[in-house]
Amino acid sequence: MVADILAAPRADEPDPPPPPVAGSRLKRRPAAWVAMYHSVSDCRDDPYNVTVTPARLDRQLAWMARRGLRGVSVRELLAARARGAAGGLVGLTFDDGYTDFVTTALPVLRRRGFTATVFVLPGRLGGENAWEPTGPRKPLLDVDGIRGAVAAGMEVASHGLTHLDLTKTPDRVLHTEVHDSRHRLAGIIGADIEGFCYPYGRVDERAADAVRRAGYRYACAIGPGPAGSGDFALPRIHVGQADTAVRLELKRRLARYYGRALEAA
């Protein structure tokens, strides 16, 4: 059953009761987890599985709300965890800083009373996703869009300058991507930038150390990072168009088992 659900998209269906999961280790509900989104649009050309439609996003957020879960920025999630109050919170992240975060995702988030973190690329302001060799060209946030996200109560954080794999860059480029992006964004929004997200989710000890030394307070990866990286390689759960209620429930339950849940502070 798990393999069937995770293998292919399912048609829309009413919210079912949670499927049974064997093993006491899987029955423990994680204190908190972080969902990873990218683009929100009705574009059907999606070779990298990084796009959800606004209708699907709304249903996914409704699924969270029905379970008493509330979507928040990573900054808010970590602050709540430090107080021992992260239960019932889900971190919502949107990578790459697409313009559709403001035009399409933001209205859906606000209807639910949720916040989120958008990771942007200050070296590509008003540009497009040129790092993807194929697929549709999508516009990226400009200065006005970034400021609009902040004005709406969202957290803006860094995705580096230009979307490079930091595990493969020379030290000088790594420093520029991590350090300069933080200062550019701080200048745009007039506030400190606390968070970073590793492009492609790829992180090693060198990249994590560069982010730490640049003054960030946390960084997001995808899977568990290097040993001892802690809040500088926070794991996340990918959420895509295929994730209906059953799949989301399975991902939530399996988060701790696969190292994708946040541990207590």
Disulfide bonds with the S-S distance in Angstrom:
none
